[in-house]
Amino acid sequence: MIKNLQLRLSLIEEAQEGSLKKRTAQFLGLGARPFTLKILRKSIDARKPEIIFNYKLAVFIGEDAPKESYVFDYKNVSNAKPVHIIGFGPAGMWAALRCLELGYKPIVLERGKDVKERRRDLKAINQDHIVNGESNYCFGEGGAGTYSDGKLYTRSLKRGDVRRVFESLVHHGATEQILVDAHPHIGTNKLPKIVQNIREAIIAHGGEIHFNTKVTDFIIANNRLKSIVLDNTKEMETQRVILATGHSARDIFELLHKKDIALKAKSFAMGVRVEHPQHIIDSIQYHCSGDRDALLPAAAYSLVHQVKNRGVYSFCMCPGGFIVPAATAQGEVVVNGMSPSKRNNLYANSGIVVEINVDEDIPKFDKFGSLKGLEYQKSLERLAFTSGGRTQTAPAQRMTDFVAGTLSSDLNPTSYQPGLNSAPMHSLLPKLIGSRLRQGFAEFGKKMHGYYTSEANIVGVESRTSSPVTIPRNEQLEHPQIKGLFPCGEGGGYAGGIVSAAMDGERCAEAAVAGL
């Protein structure tokens, strides 16, 4: 017999071994009858001083809970029809995996390096301020997802597809805990091995993955994509191409624009990354004066406020994490955040960004047409580079000084390895962004007492929240102008994170093989 139920445990009960099973037996009146538990969902409710652990359970009375088995029907596609996939981030990875299931050969072309080789370039940007334009926190095996800590939260309503992506991650090495947690997370330290396992599975079943291979042109005849040019030298014939290059592959947007292939400017968001000592966020969220209880994870937060008809909100919040340099070219400074699996760093950071309506907010950039949002991004990233000291040192200011309009005489300690440079962010940021951030921080301090503090730094700029360009596609997920081209994932404007990009990759694979 199987019973489903929900239970709430206090922090004291959570600390007691066997309390969940004891409470289950009491709730169902099982007495001494044998049973096993399967946790379906776990979350923490810390809205009130008494912290509650919420459990959704399946109770197997008189029988053992079945062991989970995550099996995917990957076929040997060594001699199958090919589908070319440009980019090996989450969208490209799951497009390739889906091709294996459907019996088609994925040929992946990735401009960057594999995860092992990629680490050297990350070290170079952190320690030596050298940006490799083809291998960095955005480009390389696994894409930006590999080094953005594996937060798996998604607003997608297609829960079946979400579960499928989670099970695929478990199949390739992630812990089963991601199937249970309300806000699942893998961790920057664990993602590279999972990404490597996915690559090895694709190759083992006859797929191909080519690193250090950059697509530099598209050959089109009669509105059909005939071939792609690699590294300005080699031409490769194609029938179906899934374009999964991510939101930072600006050269692809510029190439499509140059070739008069339809693009559309898309609204996006920009701002700064805010860093607090983690204990401040813990004390606010868990209502504690000292260290948080050992059973509680590093606290996170989610904030939003409307200022002058634009949303100001938190983005990619990283508890117990660190800030990293996410530039993809020399002459720009971009910051992002991530967390290790244990989320045990001393700092909490989050993007705090402002909505930008490309049709109303940046008229000076209208001359760039569909690339106007991209050019606006570039302008602020170059400004951050100059005000940071023309290295990967980032411009920063204490939060309270930013709101008051005062240059910080010194800055708080930081997790950002290249270092910070005190700069007048209140006057450097365009009024469109800066004035809204200043009001937003004051309002956030009212919602989270203690959030608005001189102990927090703001670091610029957080500019790669999403693609500023949409590559259009029709109901068959194909570009309406170019047959055989399937825009996909964050770069196409159709996803906003690891899970939604993976789901879109699967959908594009299914669309690409139709009629092949």
Disulfide bonds with the S-S distance in Angstrom:
none
